[in-house]
Amino acid sequence: MWNKGRKDLLASIKTLHPKSRVIGLSVIIIEVPFITAIYRLPESQVIWAIIGFALILIAAIAAVVMIELRQMNDDPPVSKNEEPRLSHTEVKNYDLGKSIDFYQVIAEGYDERNSSYLKMAHRSVIEIVERKINQSGKAHSNILDLGGGTGRLIVEHFFNKEGISWFYLDKCEAMASLFKKNLKNTKLATDVKMGDLVDASELYEERFFDLVIVSFVLTSMEKLPSFNAIVDLLVEDGVLIVADIDHSYTISIPDYSVLVNDETHVLHPKPINPLSLCEDLGKLGMRVISARPVLKDEEDYAFCLEFIGPRALDEKI
Ligand SMILES: C[S@@+](CC[C@H](N)C(=O)[O-])C[C@H]1O[C@@H](n2cnc3c(N)ncnc32)[C@H](O)[C@@H]1O
């Protein structure tokens, strides 16, 4: 237990400012000979030795608190992933044309970093997929997941489901290999492709998919894809799901910062306005049949929109 406590203490010291690290390590180093020496002292001097060491400890703690407080005041605001960007780490910025390089670096540990708010939006995507599969009356459904990521937040829910084929496309190698790793020993029928979602119409057959999912991808793209080409992939009563961070949140917190091995990687996502999406897709005859906002501290954080085509809508009416 003593050793575990020391390990935890050392791990915490490693995250501090270099000056605080020196102070913390010095205290740890002098503590061992101090404890050994204390047994050899005459009883009358032990109390003074303990008081002396306690004073050194108090001075060290006060110095570390002051250094860390000063450091916090100098740091930029907290990022979207709620990891503080420390000024003593290297910062690497990625513009949207390099977003895949960003995902390549942050893929490992991506799922652990996601907030409960993000998971609420994913929950909405899962519910729409489940409802669509159950209500379709079909023995088999084809689902296309564009920019599928690691698969842990959405696809995992369907890993042991039969009667669906999950078509996965992502441009990032690290994300696709995590997806394949997560998929091992599951029953889900999958087709995994590496590629850009703007090429989806060349990679897949038209009017083949019951569902197309575009979840938290548009904010990472330099230019919006042609929705026409995506809509053409859907069967007549097919559903398109678009989920993402709300534009107002992206505008107020424009950095998506992730700390990886003492280096802060920062992507500057594109603001995506859900109303503009409804308008753009509406021009293609698509209509919103469900819209779910996710709020964070009473502000718009993310959204999940469900669209269907005009013919499917006629049947519903
Ligand atoms: C924020 S993650 C979202 C992953 C997953 N869809 C989810 O909702 O958890 C964005 C994913 O989109 C992928 N991506 C970004 N731009 C892409 C593009 N143009 N074509 C294909 N995948 C892309 C990234 O590699 C990454 O895996």
The ligand as an SDF file (V2000), in Angstrom:
LIG
                    3D

 27 29  0  0  0  0  0  0  0  0999 V2000
  -15.0030   12.6540  -34.3100 C   0  0  0  0  0  0  0  0  0  0  0  0
  -14.7090   11.1420  -35.0860 S   0  0  0  0  0  0  0  0  0  0  0  0
  -16.3360   10.4350  -35.0680 C   0  0  0  0  0  0  0  0  0  0  0  0
  -16.3330    8.9460  -35.1310 C   0  0  0  0  0  0  0  0  0  0  0  0
  -17.7110    8.2820  -35.0790 C   0  0  0  0  0  0  0  0  0  0  0  0
  -18.4750    8.5530  -36.2670 N   0  0  0  0  0  0  0  0  0  0  0  0
  -18.4630    8.7030  -33.8600 C   0  0  0  0  0  0  0  0  0  0  0  0
  -19.5380    9.3030  -33.9830 O   0  0  0  0  0  0  0  0  0  0  0  0
  -18.0020    8.4220  -32.7480 O   0  0  0  0  0  0  0  0  0  0  0  0
  -14.5260   11.6360  -36.7830 C   0  0  0  0  0  0  0  0  0  0  0  0
  -14.1500   10.4770  -37.6780 C   0  0  0  0  0  0  0  0  0  0  0  0
  -14.3620   10.9040  -39.0310 O   0  0  0  0  0  0  0  0  0  0  0  0
  -13.2750   10.4710  -39.8150 C   0  0  0  0  0  0  0  0  0  0  0  0
  -13.2020   11.3680  -40.9870 N   0  0  0  0  0  0  0  0  0  0  0  0
  -12.9750   12.7060  -41.0020 C   0  0  0  0  0  0  0  0  0  0  0  0
  -13.0100   13.1780  -42.2570 N   0  0  0  0  0  0  0  0  0  0  0  0
  -13.2890   12.1100  -43.0550 C   0  0  0  0  0  0  0  0  0  0  0  0
  -13.4620   11.9490  -44.4510 C   0  0  0  0  0  0  0  0  0  0  0  0
  -13.3570   13.0080  -45.2900 N   0  0  0  0  0  0  0  0  0  0  0  0
  -13.7480   10.7310  -44.9470 N   0  0  0  0  0  0  0  0  0  0  0  0
  -13.8520    9.6650  -44.1050 C   0  0  0  0  0  0  0  0  0  0  0  0
  -13.6780    9.7530  -42.7700 N   0  0  0  0  0  0  0  0  0  0  0  0
  -13.4130   10.9600  -42.2490 C   0  0  0  0  0  0  0  0  0  0  0  0
  -12.0900   10.5650  -38.8810 C   0  0  0  0  0  0  0  0  0  0  0  0
  -11.0140    9.7830  -39.3200 O   0  0  0  0  0  0  0  0  0  0  0  0
  -12.6870   10.0670  -37.5700 C   0  0  0  0  0  0  0  0  0  0  0  0
  -12.5940    8.6780  -37.4540 O   0  0  0  0  0  0  0  0  0  0  0  0
  1  2  1  0
  2  3  1  0
  2 10  1  0
  3  4  1  0
  4  5  1  0
  5  6  1  0
  5  7  1  0
  7  8  2  0
  7  9  1  0
 10 11  1  0
 11 12  1  0
 11 26  1  0
 12 13  1  0
 13 14  1  0
 13 24  1  0
 14 15  1  0
 14 23  1  0
 15 16  2  0
 16 17  1  0
 17 18  1  0
 17 23  2  0
 18 19  1  0
 18 20  2  0
 20 21  1  0
 21 22  2  0
 22 23  1  0
 24 25  1  0
 24 26  1  0
 26 27  1  0
M  CHG  2   2   1   9  -1
M  END
$$$$
